[in-house]
Amino acid sequence: MRLGDGQLSQLPENDDPLHPTRRAMFRLMLRSKIHRATVTDSNLEYEGSLTVDPRLLEAAGILPYEQVSVSNLNNGERFETYVIPGKPGDGEIVLNGPTARKGVRGDKIIIFCYEYFNEQELRSYKPTIVLVDENNRIKR
């Protein structure tokens, strides 16, 4: 429904986002990120995706085949793909398929995962930030 002139004044003056007369609103927020991961390889001939050490995925709460956004700190490239788990403990971060054109071995990337949160969930919202060292081992 689109509000016309004068209809805004008919809305309740209740600022409580949980009030039953208010519309539900969802905001897309950062749920987690893996910060400054190092690209360990690229494989242009793969069908597509981003291979990530499953220990990093678990720490960030990212599921296999979940969509992520990636930002390359070395060249400014940004792209979306999905993650697949690599070998546990290997520290693998592999650009596969078309994403192999977005960076090279040694580049630093940030892997972002987003989620929709309602107003009530935002009251206790805090993203998970996974910091890694140069070998993609969790620092904290």
Secondary structure, DSSP 8 states (H G I E B T S, - for coil): ----TTTGGGS-----TTSTTS---EEEEEEEEEEEEE--EEETTSSSEEEE-HHHHHHHT--TT-EEEEEETTT--EEEEEEEE--TTS--EEEEGGGGGG--TT-EEEEEEEEEEEHHHHTT---EEEEB-TTS-B--
